Amino acid sequence: MLPVTLLDSGARRRAVAYVADRSAPSCAPALTPEETAARIAGARGVFGDNRDYLHATARQPAALGVRDAAVQRAAAQLPPAGEA
């Protein structure tokens, strides 16, 4: 948990933050959206199915007007876990 400042209100909150070490062998930033989706399809972490995390990562920022084309393309490659 890290302290963050909310952009809309300036309020301080504690939040889960995810970071990636792009130099780590497990980091694969050059994957195509299809390859990314294939890896995510069967993956699960301590916070749940990775496909659900992917869809939340696509949906929640989009609701605020923030779009990440690569995330949107990867999310489009597979349905959420409950729909698979």
N, C-alpha and C positions, 0 to 999 in steps of 0.2 A: 504494500500500500504506500502510495506517495501523496504528498499534499499537492493539490491542483487548484487553480483559480478558474472559476466558471466565467466564460467570456460574456454571457448575457447579463449576469448580476454582479460579478466581481466577488461572489462568495467563495470562501475557501472550503474545500472538501478533501477527503481522503479517497483515493481511487486506485483500482488495480491498473497497473501499467505494464504493457508488453514491449519488450525491446528485442532486437535481433542483432546478433554479432555476425555481420556479413562476411567476416573472415573465417567463421567456423565451418568445418566440413559439412555439418548438417544443414547449413543455410544454402538454399538453391534458388537465388533470385532470378536466374536466367530461364526459368521454366516457362513454357507456353501456358496460356489459360487452360488448355486441355490437360496438359501434364500436371498442372497445379491441382485441378479438379480430381484427377485420378488419385493423386497422393492423399488428398483430403478425404475422399470418399470413404475410406476405411479407417481413418485415424480417429483416435479418441484420447483426450487428456483429462487431467483432474477436474476441469471445469465442464466436461461433457464432450459431445460429438464435435469434431472439428468442422463438419459441414454446417452445423447449427451456428458455430462461431463465425464461419465465413459469411453466412446469410445475414447475421446480425451486423457484421462489419460492413456489408453492402447496404443494408437497409437503414440503419440508424443514422449514419452521416448523410445519406441521401435525403432523409426526412428533414435535415437541416440545410439542404441545398448544397452539400459537399459531395462531389462525385469522384470516384476513383475508377477510371475505365478498366484497368486490369482486374480489380476486385469484382466489378460488375460482370466482366466477361467470364471470370472463373466461376462466379455464383450461378451464371446462366447455364453452365455445363452440367450441373447436378441438382436434383431437388433437395429440399431440406430433409433431415433424417426421417421425420415422421411420414414423409411422402415417398420414400424410396421403395 
